[in-house]
Amino acid sequence: MKQIGERLKKVRLNLKLTQEELGIALGEENKPLKKQHISAIENGRTNLNIIQMAKLVKKYNVSLNYLVAGIEPCFIQISEPIEYKIKKEIEQILKERGL
């Protein structure tokens, strides 16, 4: 359990979040996790549950492989939507042709 907690702390620090802010993100609506609970997770006294892990993945693009197994990178790289890429390419072509 301690390893997951250490990885959670690394993620939190990379995101520049306080334990209170992370508790808000991982808690239920109108019921944030307390700072003491986040501290207990980070220090290996308790563990993240699957719902909390899912929130980290969805909200912050944290890699589940990193949280569970320590496989780098910490964060999932989200690529641009194809529509945005096509728009940028068209704009570049128009710019090159002076249009």
Backbone torsions as a table, in degrees:
resi	resn	phi	psi	omega
1	MET	NA	-34.4	-175.7
2	LYS	-61.7	-36.5	-178.2
3	GLN	-64.2	-41.3	177.5
4	ILE	-63.2	-41.5	178.3
5	GLY	-62.0	-41.2	177.7
6	GLU	-64.4	-39.6	178.4
7	ARG	-68.6	-37.7	176.6
8	LEU	-61.2	-42.5	179.3
9	LYS	-62.7	-41.3	178.2
10	LYS	-61.6	-43.7	177.8
11	VAL	-61.0	-48.0	-178.8
12	ARG	-58.8	-44.2	-179.7
13	LEU	-67.9	-38.2	175.8
14	ASN	-62.0	-34.5	179.3
15	LEU	-83.0	-5.6	-178.9
16	LYS	59.2	43.0	178.3
17	LEU	-105.6	145.9	171.0
18	THR	-80.9	168.0	175.9
19	GLN	-63.0	-34.9	177.8
20	GLU	-64.0	-44.3	-179.8
21	GLU	-64.8	-40.4	177.6
22	LEU	-66.5	-37.1	177.2
23	GLY	-61.0	-37.4	176.3
24	ILE	-65.1	-43.9	-178.0
25	ALA	-66.8	-34.7	-175.6
26	LEU	-92.9	-14.0	-178.2
27	GLY	-80.0	-178.7	176.2
28	GLU	-85.5	165.4	178.4
29	GLU	-57.4	128.5	-178.7
30	ASN	62.8	14.6	177.9
31	LYS	-145.7	75.9	-179.5
32	PRO	-68.0	156.9	171.4
33	LEU	-72.4	140.6	-179.4
34	LYS	-74.7	155.3	178.0
35	LYS	-53.7	-39.0	-179.6
36	GLN	-63.4	-34.7	179.1
37	HIS	-69.4	-43.5	177.5
38	ILE	-62.2	-42.0	177.7
39	SER	-60.9	-41.6	179.0
40	ALA	-63.4	-37.9	177.0
41	ILE	-65.9	-49.4	-177.3
42	GLU	-61.6	-29.1	-179.0
43	ASN	-97.1	7.6	173.9
44	GLY	78.9	13.4	178.8
45	ARG	-84.8	-20.0	174.1
46	THR	-147.1	176.1	-174.2
47	ASN	-127.3	160.4	171.5
48	LEU	-69.5	143.4	171.8
49	ASN	-95.0	172.6	-174.2
50	ILE	-63.9	-33.7	179.2
51	ILE	-67.2	-42.7	178.1
52	GLN	-64.4	-40.3	176.3
53	MET	-62.4	-42.4	179.3
54	ALA	-61.9	-38.5	178.1
55	LYS	-64.2	-40.3	177.6
56	LEU	-62.3	-42.8	179.8
57	VAL	-63.9	-48.6	-174.9
58	LYS	-70.5	-45.9	-173.1
59	LYS	-80.0	-36.5	-172.5
60	TYR	-119.6	6.0	-179.1
61	ASN	57.9	34.7	177.2
62	VAL	-75.1	139.0	178.9
63	SER	-76.1	124.6	176.2
64	LEU	-63.9	-35.7	176.2
65	ASN	-59.8	-37.2	178.9
66	TYR	-68.6	-48.7	-178.1
67	LEU	-58.8	-46.8	-173.3
68	VAL	-81.5	-43.4	-171.7
69	ALA	-118.2	-4.6	179.5
70	GLY	77.4	16.7	-179.6
71	ILE	-80.8	118.6	-179.5
72	GLU	-70.7	155.6	2.9
73	PRO	-82.4	165.9	179.6
74	CYS	-69.2	-33.5	-173.1
75	PHE	-119.2	146.9	177.5
76	ILE	-82.5	132.1	176.5
77	GLN	-83.7	117.3	179.5
78	ILE	-93.5	123.0	179.2
79	SER	-83.2	159.5	179.5
80	GLU	-67.3	147.5	175.1
81	PRO	-60.4	147.3	-176.7
82	ILE	-58.5	-35.4	180.0
83	GLU	-62.0	-39.1	-179.8
84	TYR	-68.5	-40.0	178.7
85	LYS	-63.5	-43.2	179.9
86	ILE	-64.1	-44.2	179.2
87	LYS	-58.7	-44.1	179.7
88	LYS	-63.6	-40.5	179.5
89	GLU	-65.0	-42.3	178.7
90	ILE	-63.5	-43.6	178.6
91	GLU	-61.4	-38.9	179.0
92	GLN	-65.6	-42.8	179.3
93	ILE	-63.7	-45.4	179.0
94	LEU	-61.6	-40.9	178.9
95	LYS	-63.3	-44.4	179.7
96	GLU	-62.3	-31.5	-178.4
97	ARG	-93.7	3.8	177.6
98	GLY	73.1	24.7	-178.9
99	LEU	-102.8	NA	NA
